[in-house]
Amino acid sequence: MHYLNILLGLAMLGFAAVQYNDPDALLWTAYYLVPAAWTWVAAFRPQWLSSTQANLALWASVAAWLGLVVVYWPPMPGFWRPEVFMVEIEGQAAREGMGLMIAWLTLLVALFSTRQAAGRSGNRAASI
């Protein structure tokens, strides 16, 4: 899970980097940097997520990004097809929607990996 979090964090950084010429770049950069931050915490500082506040913040992020996925869900049928991505207006909606779906899945991986780490440390403590 460590390497998966690193990989997904790098992907989210890449997603954020390509927003530089977007009219609403700050918004979309934030949409991608928040999941990137959570994956980096999960990969390099998972102990930070053992606090109740951090755990609630991660759950809140997962819920908020699920809401964003619903709001930005692409309205056209077959939005995942490459030919839809190439159309200017519809393609933009499809790209944004798919990007948020990937960001939400990234948050789920961070959440799952922290749950997995907590389970391992709990089992270790129980065996001592």
Secondary structure, 3 states (H helix, E strand, C coil): CHHHHHHHHHHHHHHHHCCCCCCCHHHHHHHHHHHHHHHHHHHHCHHHHHCHHHHHHHHHHHHHHHHHHHHCCCCCCCCCCHHHHCCHHHHHHHHHHHHHHHHHHHHHHHHHHHHHHHHHHHHHHHHC
